[in-house]
Amino acid sequence: MTVASEATPGRLVDNIVHFAHALRRAGIPVGSAQVGTAIEAVQHAGFTQKQDFYATLRAVLISRPEHLDLYHQAFHFFWRDPEYLERMMRMMLPLVQQLETEDRQKPKPAERRAAEALGDGSERAAPRREKNEVEINAQFTASQDEVLRNMDFEQMSLSESEMAKRAIQRLRLPVDTLITRRFVGATSGRKPDARAVLRRAVKKAGEVDRLAMKMPRRRPPNLVALCDISGSMSSYARMMMHFLHGLVWAQNSGWGRVHGFTFGTQLTNISRALHLKDVDHALQAVGREAPDWQGGTQISASLHRFNCDWSRRVLGQGAVVLLITDGLERGDTALLSAEVERLSLRCRKLIWLNPLLRWDGFAPKAAGVRAILPFVDSFHACHSVNSLADLSAVLSAGTQTPRFQVQPVAR
């Protein structure tokens, strides 16, 4: 099927410019130089086959892997589907959609953001502009904050994602301090401080006028986050980067050092990128340092490298580990089970965040999930703002048992 039927060659330049503006509204940085290059590239590559046209624009307009899903949906709406505006209205009005029918499919990842961006441009040519504006505003007739906090990250539009990011930046994780073997002087201590008593006695010609006391020193634990950035986790991984950046720069957060690692087909240390104060610069640095973003997943191999190269550096002194992944492993599950067990023995607490727990009927049937689950201290969802807010209760309380009990994989 060719694309020429959707846009005539005479208006090809205008359509490409309009498409670039739609991508920019959807959150993809597209400059004027890229638009000019895209027009020249289409002239050289031709305008006959849809796949060639799709690949040509993607090669010029897309520079980051996390934007591929959004580009795919926007291209589908703009260049192929003539009824994208009607579909956009159904997706932007969830209350109306529920009243119409219950068997309609949910929008695919990034579909709402693409539809919202294209809808802004289509309203200029629409004959009844007022009607569209009224219908779009009907989305906010319910409690906006409540809907947003319970909405799945993967189904959010661009504006909803920005609001969720701001809410996530404000989240905090309270944690109890650790008791160390060292002591500090304290009037309310329960042990006598012999050294302090002797030092004071030397100044008093050997007279002991009072008994100094001491108590164990307390310090904040470190936090280590291992985040899956494969294709199935890309939407949730972006939100978790905002979450971790907020913890790094939060004042009096109660944590020591916050270390971040991403893994897909390889393990990447992003701790330095997260310590950049500006969140946009930090996420851009994360994107540059993690070349396997939205690629495949090799959980067992990534955890093996972490246990060999990094665990002794960052897991000492009672660190807490956040393992953020859906657990869909394609490799050897016996190796995965061994590496997760090794990881759990080296940290104070292993908390698994899995977006698949958003489903009420979730069961640990996947081999990767069954390999990880026996060794985690707690198992929780991370698909919405409220699910992340629940982590504060998990970390402030004692060690919890997972929701599902399974036997370790035999090795």
C-alpha positions in Angstrom: 0.0 0.0 0.0 1.3 3.4 -0.9 1.0 6.6 1.0 0.4 8.8 -2.0 -3.3 8.4 -1.6 -3.4 10.2 1.7 -1.4 13.3 0.7 -0.9 14.6 -2.8 2.6 15.5 -3.9 1.6 19.1 -4.3 1.0 19.4 -0.5 3.8 17.0 0.5 6.0 19.7 2.0 3.1 21.2 4.0 2.1 17.8 5.3 5.6 17.0 6.4 5.9 20.4 8.2 2.5 19.8 9.9 3.5 16.3 10.9 6.8 17.7 12.5 4.7 20.2 14.4 2.5 17.4 15.7 5.5 15.5 16.9 6.8 18.6 18.7 3.5 19.0 20.5 3.6 15.4 21.5 6.9 16.0 23.3 9.5 15.0 20.6 12.2 17.7 20.1 12.1 18.4 16.3 13.9 21.4 15.0 13.5 23.4 11.8 16.7 22.0 10.5 15.4 18.5 10.9 12.3 19.4 9.0 14.3 20.7 6.1 16.5 17.7 6.1 13.4 15.4 6.2 11.9 17.2 3.1 15.2 16.7 1.2 15.5 13.1 2.3 12.0 12.3 1.1 12.8 13.9 -2.3 15.8 11.6 -2.7 14.3 8.4 -1.3 11.0 8.7 -3.2 7.4 8.8 -2.1 5.9 5.4 -3.3 6.2 2.8 -0.6 4.8 3.4 2.9 7.6 1.5 4.7 10.3 3.6 2.9 8.5 6.8 3.8 8.1 5.7 7.4 11.8 4.8 7.7 13.0 8.0 6.0 11.1 10.3 8.4 12.0 8.3 11.4 15.7 8.4 10.6 15.7 12.2 10.3 13.1 13.3 13.0 13.8 10.8 15.8 17.1 10.9 17.7 16.2 9.1 21.0 15.0 5.5 21.3 12.3 6.3 23.9 10.4 8.3 21.2 10.0 5.4 18.8 6.6 4.3 20.2 5.2 7.8 20.0 6.5 8.3 16.5 4.9 5.1 15.4 1.5 6.0 16.7 1.7 9.6 15.3 2.7 8.3 11.9 -0.1 5.8 11.9 -2.7 8.5 12.8 -1.4 11.2 10.4 -0.5 9.3 7.3 -2.8 6.3 7.2 -5.9 6.5 9.4 -8.4 9.0 8.1 -10.6 8.7 11.3 -7.9 9.5 13.8 -9.8 12.5 15.1 -12.8 10.3 16.0 -10.5 7.8 17.7 -8.8 10.6 19.6 -12.0 11.9 21.0 -12.9 8.4 22.3 -9.6 8.1 24.0 -9.6 11.6 25.5 -13.1 11.1 27.0 -12.8 8.0 29.2 -16.1 8.6 30.9 -18.0 8.7 27.7 -16.0 5.7 26.4 -17.1 3.6 29.4 -20.8 4.6 28.9 -20.6 3.6 25.2 -19.2 0.1 25.5 -17.0 -2.0 27.7 -15.4 -4.2 25.0 -13.4 -1.5 23.2 -9.7 -1.9 23.3 -7.5 0.4 25.4 -5.2 2.7 23.5 -1.7 1.3 22.8 1.4 2.9 24.5 1.9 6.5 23.4 -1.3 6.4 21.4 -3.0 9.1 23.5 0.0 11.4 23.3 0.1 11.1 19.5 -3.7 11.6 19.2 -3.7 14.6 21.5 -0.9 16.3 19.5 -2.5 15.6 16.1 -5.8 16.8 17.5 -4.4 20.2 18.3 -3.5 20.7 14.6 -6.7 19.2 13.3 -8.8 21.7 15.2 -7.5 24.6 13.1 -9.1 23.0 10.0 -12.2 21.7 11.7 -15.5 23.5 10.8 -16.8 23.2 14.4 -14.0 24.2 16.7 -16.2 25.0 19.7 -17.7 21.5 19.8 -14.3 19.8 20.0 -13.1 22.1 22.8 -16.2 21.3 24.9 -15.7 17.6 24.4 -12.1 17.7 25.3 -12.7 19.7 28.5 -15.3 17.1 29.5 -12.4 14.9 30.6 -11.9 17.0 33.6 -15.5 16.9 35.0 -14.5 14.2 37.4 -11.9 14.5 40.1 -8.8 15.2 38.0 -6.3 14.5 40.8 -7.8 11.2 41.7 -8.0 10.0 38.1 -4.4 11.1 37.4 -3.0 9.4 40.5 -4.6 6.0 39.6 -4.0 6.2 35.8 -1.5 3.8 34.2 1.7 5.6 33.1 1.5 3.8 29.7 -2.0 5.2 28.9 -1.3 8.9 29.8 -1.4 11.7 27.3 1.4 14.3 27.2 -0.2 16.8 29.6 -1.1 14.0 32.0 2.5 12.7 31.9 3.8 16.1 32.8 1.4 16.4 35.7 2.4 12.9 36.9 6.1 13.7 36.7 5.6 16.8 38.9 3.7 14.6 41.4 6.4 12.0 41.4 9.1 14.5 41.9 7.4 15.4 45.2 7.2 11.8 46.5 9.5 10.8 49.4 10.5 7.5 50.9 10.9 7.6 54.7 13.4 5.1 56.0 14.7 4.1 59.4 18.3 4.9 60.2 20.8 2.0 60.8 22.5 1.3 64.1 26.3 1.1 63.6 29.0 -0.4 65.8 30.5 3.0 66.5 29.4 5.2 69.5 28.9 8.9 70.0 28.7 10.8 73.3 25.1 11.3 74.5 23.7 12.4 77.9 20.8 9.9 77.4 23.1 7.0 76.6 23.1 3.7 78.5 26.8 2.8 78.3 29.5 4.7 80.1 32.1 6.4 77.9 35.4 5.4 79.5 37.5 7.5 77.2 35.5 10.6 77.8 35.7 10.0 81.6 39.5 9.6 81.5 40.0 12.7 79.3 37.9 14.8 81.8 39.7 13.3 84.8 43.1 14.3 83.4 42.0 17.9 83.4 40.7 17.6 86.9 43.9 16.2 88.5 42.5 12.6 88.4 39.1 13.5 89.9 36.0 12.0 88.4 33.2 14.5 88.9 30.7 12.9 86.5 30.1 9.8 84.4 30.0 10.4 80.7 27.6 8.2 78.7 27.5 7.1 75.1 25.1 5.5 72.6 25.4 3.7 69.2 25.8 6.0 66.2 23.0 5.9 63.6 23.4 6.6 59.9 21.1 6.6 56.9 21.1 3.6 54.6 22.0 3.8 50.9 19.5 3.2 48.1 20.4 1.2 45.0 17.9 1.1 42.1 18.1 -1.4 39.2 15.7 -0.3 36.5 14.7 -2.4 33.4 14.6 -0.2 30.3 13.5 -2.8 27.7 10.7 -2.1 25.3 7.9 -3.4 27.6 9.2 -1.2 30.5 10.1 2.0 28.6 7.1 4.1 29.8 7.5 3.0 33.4 11.3 3.4 33.3 11.0 7.1 32.3 8.7 7.8 35.3 11.1 5.9 37.6 13.9 8.1 36.5 12.0 11.2 37.7 11.3 9.3 40.9 14.9 8.5 41.5 16.0 12.1 40.6 13.6 13.5 43.1 15.1 11.2 45.8 18.6 12.3 45.0 17.9 16.0 45.4 15.3 15.8 48.2 16.4 17.7 51.3 16.5 15.5 54.4 15.2 12.5 52.5 16.7 10.1 55.1 18.8 8.3 52.6 22.6 8.2 52.3 23.8 7.9 48.7 21.4 7.0 45.9 22.8 4.8 43.1 21.0 4.1 39.9 21.6 1.4 37.3 19.7 0.6 34.1 19.7 -2.7 32.3 18.3 -4.0 29.0 20.9 -5.9 27.0 23.7 -4.5 29.2 24.2 -2.9 32.6 24.8 0.9 32.8 25.6 3.0 35.8 23.6 6.2 35.7 24.4 7.5 39.2 26.4 10.5 37.9 23.6 11.5 35.5 21.0 11.4 38.3 23.1 13.8 40.4 22.7 16.6 37.8 20.4 19.1 39.5 18.3 20.0 36.4 15.9 17.1 35.8 15.9 17.6 32.0 19.7 17.6 31.8 19.8 14.5 34.0 17.4 12.5 31.8 19.2 13.6 28.7 22.4 12.3 30.3 20.7 9.0 31.2 19.6 8.6 27.6 23.1 9.2 26.3 24.7 6.8 28.8 22.1 3.9 28.2 22.3 2.9 24.5 20.1 -0.1 25.0 17.0 1.9 25.9 13.8 0.3 24.6 15.7 -2.7 23.3 15.8 -6.4 24.4 16.1 -7.6 28.0 18.7 -9.9 29.6 17.9 -9.8 33.3 20.1 -12.7 34.4 23.2 -11.4 32.5 22.7 -7.9 33.8 22.3 -9.0 37.4 25.4 -11.2 37.0 27.5 -8.3 36.0 26.1 -6.1 38.8 26.9 -8.8 41.4 30.4 -9.2 40.0 31.4 -5.6 39.3 29.3 -3.3 41.5 27.7 -5.1 44.5 30.7 -4.8 46.8 31.0 -1.1 46.0 27.4 0.0 46.5 25.7 -2.7 48.6 27.9 -2.5 51.7 26.6 -1.2 55.0 22.9 -2.3 54.8 21.8 -0.9 51.4 18.2 -1.2 50.2 17.7 -2.4 46.6 14.8 -1.5 44.3 14.5 -4.0 41.5 12.3 -2.4 38.8 11.3 -4.9 36.1 8.4 -7.0 34.8 10.4 -10.2 35.2 9.9 -11.4 31.6 13.3 -13.1 31.1 14.2 -14.8 27.9 17.4 -16.4 29.1 18.2 -19.1 31.6 15.8 -18.9 34.6 18.1 -21.1 36.8 20.9 -18.5 36.3 18.4 -15.7 37.0 17.3 -17.4 40.3 20.9 -17.8 41.4 21.8 -14.1 40.7 18.7 -12.8 42.5 19.5 -15.0 45.5 23.0 -13.7 45.5 21.7 -10.1 45.3 19.3 -10.6 48.2 22.0 -12.0 50.4 24.2 -8.9 49.9 21.5 -6.2 50.6 19.5 -5.4 53.7 16.2 -5.4 51.9 15.2 -6.3 48.3 12.0 -4.7 47.0 10.6 -5.7 43.6 8.5 -3.2 41.7 6.6 -4.8 38.9 4.1 -2.9 36.7 2.3 -6.1 35.8 0.7 -6.1 39.3 -1.7 -3.5 38.0 -3.8 -6.4 36.8 -6.2 -7.8 39.4 -5.8 -11.3 37.9 -2.0 -11.3 38.0 -0.5 -14.7 38.9 3.2 -15.7 38.9 3.1 -18.0 35.9 6.0 -16.6 33.9 9.2 -18.5 34.5 11.2 -15.3 35.2 8.7 -14.1 37.7 8.8 -17.5 39.5 12.6 -17.3 39.6 12.8 -13.9 41.2 9.8 -14.0 43.6 11.2 -16.4 46.3 14.1 -14.1 47.2 12.4 -10.6 47.4 11.3 -9.1 50.7 8.3 -7.3 49.2 6.5 -7.2 45.9 4.6 -4.1 44.7 3.3 -2.3 41.6 4.8 0.8 40.0 2.3 1.6 37.3 0.8 4.8 38.7 1.5 7.7 41.1 -0.5 6.0 43.9 1.4 2.8 43.5 4.7 4.6 44.1 3.3 6.5 47.0 2.6 3.2 48.7 6.3 2.5 48.9 6.6 4.9 51.8 4.5 2.6 53.9 6.6 -0.4 52.8 9.9 1.1 53.7 8.8 2.7 57.0 7.4 -0.6 58.2 9.3 -3.8 58.8 10.2 -6.5 56.3 7.2 -7.8 54.4 6.6 -11.1 52.7 5.6 -11.1 49.0 2.0 -11.4 48.0 2.8 -14.7 46.2 4.7 -17.6 47.6 6.6 -19.9 45.1 9.4 -22.4 45.5 12.9 -21.4 44.2 13.9 -22.7 40.8 15.8 -26.0 41.1 19.5 -25.6 40.0 
